[in-house]
Amino acid sequence: MRTQEEVDQDYLKQQRERKQAIAEQAKADNAKLAYPKDYRGVRYYKTQYSTYIVPDVEGLEGSFTTPREVHFAIDRYLLLKEKDLVSK
């Protein structure tokens, strides 16, 4: 037969695991992309943290804090692509 201390430890372990699972799910949900936008044929997204990313274009990795920065980076990328200075 199990002692009360063992029962309490199992209960606390289950509670910690449940809280950890909820926290991981919330973190995954917060990282999801939202609000797709399109600029000059390039799709970018606003995350739930109010940053912008361009996941579909190699060479535009990272995050941007304003749409103006994204547009500037896309313009620069397309200009370099026209001049064949960027790998396609």
Steps between C-alpha positions, in 0.01 A plus 500: 500500500618851415559760763335840497837658419534287184147586394570871553825480302324330209226761505751786502695335217182473291417865570850612391478295181156642422615860559808440286286361216269801517798740497655323200170512311460871575855565382434310175173689444668835557768422245248432223495729202207732460383780276650408161587800283627532145742757359620492139423130476684405818292372788594594855331443834444684823559281802307522821800679647446786251810424297502428130672208327545386140525121528468410131799696366854382559712803574235685701538306823448671830225717636404857432328739737303709249341445159723778366808293584349196328415701189849649488659153534271356230575790265873458555474122452301534176744760369795271568310209349442702180873562473570127565693579817284269712468124465152400391 
